[in-house]
Amino acid sequence: MTKSAAACGSDDFGRVLKQEIQSLDPDLLPLQENLAQGSVAQGEGFSAVVLRVEEDGGSIRAKVAIFYTGVIAGCACADDPTPENETTEYCELVFVIERESGDTRILPV
């Protein structure tokens, strides 16, 4: 997340961080592990909301909410009592960004 590291301290930091997170491959995020209702995470089109940012020495810690879709596996047949098979999922993650290199670790909350 080199763009976010470079933008740290500026008014654009939140916007830059959000754009960088949303451009990540969803397979890099622990979406499957954070499912609350569904059984399979669908990361395409996920969105991020920056909740809090703290600077800690040489790193930036950003708490971020991720909204994505989960699928409830089943037949989804006409007589299935739960025909809705997609649900909105939510998780919070902490992105620890090294200011100098932009190297990033993603931690669960």
Secondary structure, DSSP 8 states (H G I E B T S, - for coil): -HHHHHHTTSTTHHHHHHHHHHTS-GGGS-TGGG-SS-SEEEEEEEEEEEEEEEEETTEEEEEEEEEEEEE--S---TT-S----EEEEEEEEEEEEETTT--EEEEE-
